[in-house]
Amino acid sequence: MTPALTVSSSSDSAATAAPLADLAHPVGSLSADDILDRFLTHVASTGLELYPAQEEALLELMAGKHVVLSTPTGSGKSLVATGLFFKALSEGKTAFYTCPIKALVNEKFFAFCDLFGPDRVGLMTGDATINRTAPLICCTAEILANLSLRDRSARVDYVVMDEFHYYADRERGVAWQIPLLCLPDATFLLMSATLGDTRSIERGIEERTKRSFAAVRGTTRPVPLDYEYRETPLHETIAELVTGGRAPVYLVNFTQRAAAEEAQNLLSVDICTKAEKEAIKTALHDVPFNTPFGKELQRFLRHGVGIHHAGLLPRYRLLIEKLAQSGLLKVVSGTDTLGVGVNIPLRTVLFTQLCKFDGEKSGILGVRDFQQISGRAGRKGFDTRGYVLCQAPAHVIENKRLAAKNGKDGKNGKKFVPRKPPQKGYVPWDKGTFDRLVGGTPEPLESRFIVTFGMLINLLSGRRAERGGGYRALVTLIGRSAESDRKKREHRRLAATYFRSLRRAGIVDIVTTDAIRGR
């Protein structure tokens, strides 16, 4: 059951917890320079000093330009988004902040409530809706995409799209593309640490909105990273990291099963002192572990090992994040969901492998995915450096150990039998692979536009079904997409198939009048 979200809206709490609200007055009367000056005054009052990329992005946004902001994790992209929200509020306009996962949306919602006051901020996730008519909305990308399809007159003046690299996601990328196609009057701030070449996307938005785009990029991390390729057994690597003061460590796996197996293996490694285990025991005293997996999780946690993946119950996932934030967990074994939305402070990221199954075939991890995950190492304000390590393939490590133990010809004059790589799901990698991922440029964002029944129904219903809407709007949308001509033809054929199916089912009909045709 999803816990209820409640936000106090009393005037006293709003006054004390909304430092940016009063600065926006008088609404609609401030110039762009005044808005920028007031926001920068607020930033200075918090003791923060802007990085050059933050300052450049804010200047471009205040000038009315779209901005793509590509800077490393921890470099303050959220502050730029806050500046755009302040601009929207000062002008009496609306702004949407989209995130890929609901937990991140909730986190941003509460943060903006503190800054702007709960009466000015709304939440829309599908699970919960709060204050949907507020001028500042936090929502998932799919919520904004559906709104864009249903209502061409929806008031959306500014859009912040966080984790914009999801544009290239095979399953969900279309939700990041639709607002760009359907909201020509909006100003966009597209943010990610791993964008790669976005020039074609920028040109498309400029053509549709008739306004220019500013690309703001930076490579300097607040917390520098050290990289290391390891050929020692995994348990030895982890023990060395813990004793060397490089915990907490996030152990990156690519399946939930592998994450659980590695957590189990770590029970044989003594990574916590007796006092640390007592502290964990105390923290878990009132926590119910009344599910089949709960008992197993409890064993991991008492050993100082967490587990983290999308298959965990939300209460277990939040517990692990809380324990990690308290410094009680030395290792968290999880999946590559670390790349987005895992609220765990980390000093070290350790890859167990560099190949993964992408839903169709196994292949080497892409530069974007690798750097997105790696970027979570190093805690701003806590660490002076972060660490990213990668294990060599297990059979390579074992063969190296056997060779060192037995010598080239073995003790009895016979060569040892080398271990073979896995038969399935394995693609070889080595230090060269690791180095290429470390120094590589993220791949260009590839369009993942798809046509669905839901998309068609959204366009056929609501205000989008006015003149020029409906099925015709879907054909137009396909034409505007960033797909190749061949794929556009495929999408149009599929759209026609879906439309005929809806007609045969009696769900839609064609209405022909002097004002409306072909709908």
C-alpha positions in Angstrom: 0.0 0.0 0.0 1.4 3.4 -1.0 1.8 5.7 2.1 -0.2 8.9 2.0 1.6 12.1 1.3 0.6 15.0 3.5 1.8 18.5 3.4 1.1 21.3 5.9 -0.3 24.4 4.3 -0.6 26.6 7.4 0.4 30.2 6.9 3.0 30.0 9.7 4.8 27.0 8.2 4.6 28.5 4.7 6.2 31.7 5.9 9.1 30.0 7.7 9.7 27.3 5.1 9.2 29.2 1.8 12.2 31.5 1.5 11.7 32.1 -2.3 7.9 32.8 -2.1 8.1 36.4 -0.9 11.0 37.2 -3.2 8.7 36.5 -6.2 6.4 39.5 -5.3 5.0 41.5 -6.9 4.1 38.7 -9.3 4.2 39.6 -12.9 6.0 42.9 -12.3 9.7 41.9 -12.1 12.1 42.2 -15.0 14.3 39.2 -15.9 17.3 41.0 -14.4 15.3 41.6 -11.1 14.3 37.9 -11.0 17.9 36.8 -11.5 19.2 39.3 -8.9 16.7 38.1 -6.3 17.5 34.5 -6.9 21.2 35.0 -6.7 20.7 37.0 -3.5 18.9 34.0 -2.1 21.6 31.6 -3.2 24.3 33.8 -1.6 22.3 33.8 1.7 22.6 30.1 1.8 26.4 30.2 1.6 26.6 28.6 -1.8 28.8 29.8 -4.6 27.7 29.1 -8.1 29.8 27.0 -10.5 30.4 28.6 -13.9 28.0 26.2 -15.6 25.3 27.0 -13.1 25.7 30.7 -13.7 25.8 30.4 -17.5 22.6 28.2 -17.5 20.7 30.6 -15.3 21.7 33.6 -17.5 20.5 31.8 -20.6 17.2 30.8 -19.0 16.5 34.3 -17.8 17.1 35.5 -21.4 14.3 33.2 -22.5 16.4 30.5 -24.2 16.0 26.7 -23.9 18.9 25.1 -22.1 20.5 21.7 -22.2 22.6 21.3 -19.0 25.1 18.5 -19.0 27.4 18.5 -16.0 28.6 15.8 -13.7 26.6 14.3 -10.8 26.7 16.6 -7.7 27.5 19.7 -9.7 24.2 21.5 -8.8 21.8 21.0 -11.7 18.9 21.1 -9.2 19.8 24.6 -8.3 19.4 25.7 -11.9 16.0 24.0 -12.0 15.0 25.9 -8.8 16.0 29.1 -10.5 13.7 28.4 -13.4 10.8 27.6 -11.0 11.5 30.9 -9.3 11.3 32.6 -12.7 7.9 30.9 -13.4 6.5 31.9 -10.0 7.7 35.5 -10.3 6.1 35.8 -13.8 2.8 34.3 -12.7 3.4 31.3 -15.0 3.4 27.5 -14.7 6.4 25.1 -14.5 6.7 21.4 -14.6 9.6 19.3 -13.1 9.7 15.7 -14.5 11.7 12.8 -13.1 11.9 9.2 -14.2 10.8 7.5 -10.9 8.2 8.3 -8.4 10.5 8.3 -5.4 12.5 11.2 -7.0 9.3 13.1 -7.8 8.3 12.9 -4.2 11.7 14.0 -3.1 11.7 17.0 -5.4 8.1 17.8 -4.3 9.0 18.2 -0.7 12.1 20.1 -1.5 10.2 22.6 -3.5 7.5 22.9 -0.9 10.2 24.0 1.5 11.4 26.6 -0.9 8.2 27.9 -2.4 5.5 26.9 0.1 3.1 23.9 -0.1 0.3 26.0 -1.5 2.3 26.8 -4.7 3.6 23.3 -5.4 1.7 20.2 -6.7 2.5 16.5 -7.2 1.3 14.1 -9.9 2.7 10.6 -10.0 -0.2 8.3 -10.8 -0.1 7.0 -7.2 -0.8 10.3 -5.6 -2.1 13.7 -6.7 -1.7 16.8 -4.6 -2.6 20.4 -5.5 -2.8 19.7 -9.2 -3.7 23.3 -10.0 -0.6 24.7 -8.4 1.7 26.8 -10.6 4.7 24.5 -9.9 4.2 20.8 -10.5 6.4 17.8 -9.9 5.5 14.8 -11.9 6.8 11.7 -13.8 7.7 12.1 -17.4 4.7 10.0 -18.4 2.2 12.3 -16.6 3.4 15.3 -18.6 3.5 13.3 -21.8 -0.1 12.3 -21.4 -1.2 15.8 -20.5 0.6 17.1 -23.6 -1.3 14.6 -25.8 -4.8 15.1 -24.2 -4.9 18.9 -23.9 -3.3 21.2 -26.5 -4.5 24.2 -24.5 -2.9 23.1 -21.3 -0.8 25.9 -19.7 2.7 24.7 -19.6 5.2 27.6 -19.7 8.4 26.0 -18.4 9.5 22.4 -18.3 12.4 20.9 -16.5 13.2 17.4 -17.7 15.7 15.8 -15.2 17.7 12.6 -16.2 17.0 13.5 -19.8 19.2 10.7 -21.0 16.0 8.6 -20.5 15.1 10.0 -24.0 17.1 7.1 -25.3 15.4 4.5 -23.1 14.1 1.6 -25.1 10.8 1.3 -23.2 10.2 4.8 -21.8 12.0 7.2 -24.0 8.9 8.3 -25.9 7.6 10.0 -22.7 10.7 12.3 -22.9 10.1 13.1 -26.5 6.3 13.8 -26.6 6.5 17.1 -24.6 9.2 18.4 -26.9 6.8 17.7 -29.9 3.5 18.9 -28.3 4.5 22.0 -26.3 5.7 24.6 -28.7 5.1 27.5 -26.3 7.1 26.0 -23.4 10.7 26.8 -22.5 12.7 23.6 -21.8 15.6 22.9 -19.4 17.0 19.4 -20.2 19.4 18.0 -17.6 21.6 15.0 -17.2 25.2 14.1 -16.4 25.6 11.9 -19.5 23.9 13.4 -22.5 26.4 13.1 -25.3 25.7 14.9 -28.6 22.2 16.6 -28.5 22.5 18.9 -31.5 19.8 17.2 -33.5 17.3 17.4 -30.6 18.2 21.1 -30.0 17.6 21.9 -33.7 14.2 20.2 -33.6 13.1 22.2 -30.6 14.4 25.5 -32.1 12.4 24.8 -35.3 9.2 24.1 -33.5 9.4 26.9 -30.9 11.2 29.6 -33.0 13.5 30.2 -30.0 17.2 29.5 -29.6 18.9 26.8 -27.6 21.9 27.1 -25.3 24.1 24.1 -24.6 25.8 24.4 -21.2 28.4 21.7 -20.5 30.9 21.1 -17.8 33.3 18.2 -16.9 34.6 19.3 -13.5 33.3 17.1 -10.7 33.0 18.6 -7.2 34.4 15.3 -6.0 37.1 13.8 -8.3 37.0 10.1 -9.1 39.8 7.5 -9.1 39.5 4.4 -11.3 40.9 1.0 -10.8 40.7 -2.4 -12.5 41.0 -5.3 -10.2 42.1 -8.9 -10.7 41.7 -10.0 -7.1 38.7 -12.2 -5.9 35.7 -10.1 -5.2 35.6 -10.8 -1.4 39.3 -9.7 -1.2 38.6 -6.5 -3.1 35.7 -5.7 -0.8 37.6 -6.5 2.4 40.4 -4.2 1.2 38.1 -1.4 0.4 36.4 -1.6 3.8 39.6 -1.8 5.8 41.1 1.0 3.6 38.4 3.4 4.5 36.7 3.4 1.2 33.2 2.3 2.4 30.3 2.6 1.8 30.7 0.5 -1.3 27.9 -0.1 -3.9 28.3 -3.5 -5.6 26.9 -3.2 -9.1 25.1 -6.3 -10.4 22.8 -6.5 -13.4 20.1 -8.8 -12.1 18.2 -8.9 -8.8 19.2 -12.6 -8.4 22.9 -11.7 -8.7 22.5 -8.9 -6.2 21.1 -11.3 -3.7 23.7 -13.9 -4.4 26.6 -11.5 -3.8 25.0 -10.3 -0.6 24.9 -13.9 0.6 28.5 -14.4 -0.4 29.5 -11.4 1.7 28.3 -13.0 4.9 31.6 -14.9 4.9 33.5 -11.5 4.9 33.9 -9.8 8.3 33.3 -6.2 7.3 31.9 -4.7 10.6 33.4 -4.5 14.1 31.5 -5.8 17.0 30.5 -2.3 18.0 29.2 -1.6 14.5 27.1 -4.7 14.5 25.6 -3.7 17.9 24.7 -0.3 16.5 22.9 -2.0 13.5 21.1 -4.4 15.9 19.8 -1.4 17.9 18.7 0.4 14.7 16.7 -2.7 13.6 15.2 -3.3 17.0 11.6 -2.1 16.1 11.7 -3.0 12.4 9.3 -5.8 11.4 10.8 -8.4 9.0 7.6 -10.3 8.6 7.9 -11.4 5.0 9.7 -14.5 3.6 12.5 -12.3 2.2 12.4 -10.1 5.3 14.2 -12.8 7.4 16.9 -13.1 4.8 17.3 -9.3 4.5 17.6 -9.1 8.3 20.6 -11.4 8.2 22.3 -9.3 5.5 21.7 -6.1 7.4 23.0 -7.3 10.7 26.2 -8.2 8.9 26.5 -4.6 7.6 25.4 -5.6 4.0 22.4 -4.0 2.3 20.6 -5.1 -0.8 18.9 -2.7 -3.2 16.8 -3.2 -6.4 13.4 -2.4 -7.8 12.0 -5.7 -6.6 12.3 -4.8 -2.9 9.2 -3.7 -1.0 9.3 0.1 -0.7 9.6 -0.1 3.1 12.7 -2.3 2.9 14.2 -0.1 0.2 13.7 3.0 2.4 15.1 1.2 5.4 18.3 0.4 3.6 18.7 3.9 2.3 18.2 5.2 5.9 20.8 2.8 7.3 23.2 3.7 4.6 22.7 7.4 5.2 23.4 6.8 8.9 26.7 5.1 8.0 25.7 1.7 9.3 26.1 -0.3 6.1 29.5 -0.9 4.7 28.3 -2.6 1.4 25.1 -2.4 -0.6 24.7 -5.1 -3.2 22.3 -3.8 -5.8 21.4 -3.5 -9.5 22.3 -0.8 -12.0 19.2 1.1 -10.8 21.9 3.0 -8.9 22.2 5.3 -12.0 18.9 7.1 -11.1 17.2 7.9 -7.9 19.0 5.8 -5.3 19.3 7.9 -2.2 22.4 6.3 -0.8 25.6 8.1 0.0 28.5 6.2 -1.5 32.3 6.5 -1.5 33.0 3.6 -3.9 31.2 2.0 -6.8 32.4 -1.5 -7.7 31.3 -3.2 -10.9 31.1 -7.0 -10.8 31.1 -7.1 -14.6 30.9 -4.9 -17.7 28.4 -6.9 -19.7 24.6 -7.0 -19.4 21.5 -8.3 -21.1 19.5 -5.4 -22.6 16.3 -7.3 -23.2 17.4 -8.7 -26.6 21.0 -9.7 -26.3 24.0 -9.5 -24.0 26.6 -6.8 -24.7 29.2 -4.5 -23.1 27.7 -1.7 -21.0 27.3 1.6 -22.9 29.5 4.6 -22.0 26.4 6.5 -20.8 25.2 3.8 -18.5 28.7 3.2 -17.1 29.3 6.9 -16.4 25.8 7.4 -15.0 26.4 4.7 -12.4 30.1 5.7 -11.8 29.0 9.2 -11.1 27.3 8.2 -7.9 30.7 7.6 -6.2 32.0 10.3 -3.9 29.8 12.3 -1.6 29.9 16.1 -1.9 30.5 17.6 1.4 31.8 14.3 2.9 34.5 12.9 0.5 37.5 14.5 -1.1 37.6 11.7 -3.7 35.3 9.0 -5.0 36.4 5.5 -6.2 35.2 3.4 -9.2 36.5 -0.1 -9.5 35.8 -3.0 -11.9 36.4 -6.7 -11.3 38.0 -8.7 -14.1 35.9 -11.7 -15.2 35.7 -14.3 -12.5 37.3 -17.1 -14.6 40.2 -14.7 -15.5 40.8 -14.0 -11.8 40.6 -17.7 -10.9 43.0 -18.7 -13.7 45.5 -16.1 -12.5 45.2 -17.5 -9.0 45.7 -21.1 -10.2 48.7 -20.1 -12.3 50.3 -18.4 -9.4 49.7 -21.3 -7.1 50.7 -24.2 -9.5 53.2 -22.6 -11.8 53.0 -22.8 -15.5 53.3 -26.6 -15.6 51.7 -27.5 -12.2 53.2 -29.4 -9.3 53.2 -32.8 -11.1 54.5 -31.5 -14.4 51.0 -31.2 -15.8 49.4 -28.0 -17.0 46.5 -26.9 -14.9 43.1 -26.9 -16.6 42.0 -23.3 -17.0 38.5 -22.2 -16.0 36.3 -21.4 -18.9 34.0 -18.4 -19.3 30.3 -18.7 -18.8 28.4 -20.3 -21.7 25.4 -17.9 -21.6 25.0 -14.1 -21.1 28.7 -13.4 -21.2 30.6 -11.0 -23.4 34.4 -10.7 -22.6 35.9 -7.5 -21.1 39.3 -6.5 -19.9 41.2 -3.4 -18.6 41.1 -1.9 -22.1 37.3 -2.1 -22.1 37.2 -0.5 -18.7 39.5 2.3 -19.8 37.4 3.0 -22.9 34.3 3.4 -20.8 36.0 5.7 -18.3 37.3 8.0 -21.0 34.6 7.7 -23.6 31.9 10.1 -24.7 28.3 9.1 -24.1 26.5 7.8 -27.2 24.2 10.3 -29.0 20.7 10.1 -27.7 18.6 7.9 -30.0 14.9 8.5 -30.6 12.7 5.8 -29.0 9.4 7.0 -30.3 6.6 4.4 -30.3 2.9 4.3 -31.2 0.6 2.9 -28.6 -3.2 2.5 -28.1 -2.9 4.8 -25.1 -1.3 7.5 -27.2 -4.1 7.3 -29.8 -6.9 7.3 -27.1 -5.3 10.3 -25.4 -5.4 12.2 -28.7 -8.9 11.1 -29.5 -10.2 12.2 -26.1 -10.3 15.6 -24.3 -9.5 18.9 -25.9 -7.0 17.3 -28.3 -10.0 16.0 -30.2 -11.0 19.4 -31.4 -10.2 20.6 -35.0 -6.9 19.1 -36.1 -6.9 16.6 -33.2 -7.7 12.9 -33.0 -6.2 10.5 -35.5 -4.9 13.3 -37.7 -2.9 14.7 -34.7 -1.2 11.3 -34.3 -0.1 11.3 -37.9 1.2 14.8 -37.4 3.0 13.8 -34.2 4.7 10.9 -36.0 5.9 13.3 -38.7 7.4 15.6 -36.2 9.2 12.8 -34.3 12.9 12.3 -34.4 12.5 9.0 -36.2 14.0 8.0 -39.5 11.7 8.1 -42.6 11.5 4.3 -42.6 10.4 4.2 -39.0 7.9 6.9 -39.5 6.3 4.9 -42.3 6.2 1.9 -39.9 4.6 4.0 -37.2 1.9 5.4 -39.5 1.0 1.9 -40.6 0.7 0.8 -37.0 -1.3 3.9 -36.1 -3.8 3.1 -38.9 -4.0 -0.5 -37.7 -4.8 0.7 -34.1 -7.4 3.2 -35.4 -9.2 0.5 -37.4 -9.2 -1.8 -34.4 -10.8 0.9 -32.3 -13.4 1.6 -35.0 -14.3 -2.1 -35.3 -14.7 -2.3 -31.5 -17.1 0.6 -31.6 -14.9 2.6 -29.3 -14.4 5.5 -31.8 -16.3 6.7 -34.9 -15.6 9.2 -37.6 -17.6 12.4 -37.3 -17.9 14.5 -40.4 -19.3 18.0 -40.2 -18.5 21.4 -41.8 -16.2 22.1 -38.9 -14.7 18.7 -38.1 -13.5 16.2 -40.7 -11.5 13.0 -40.6 -11.7 12.5 -36.8 
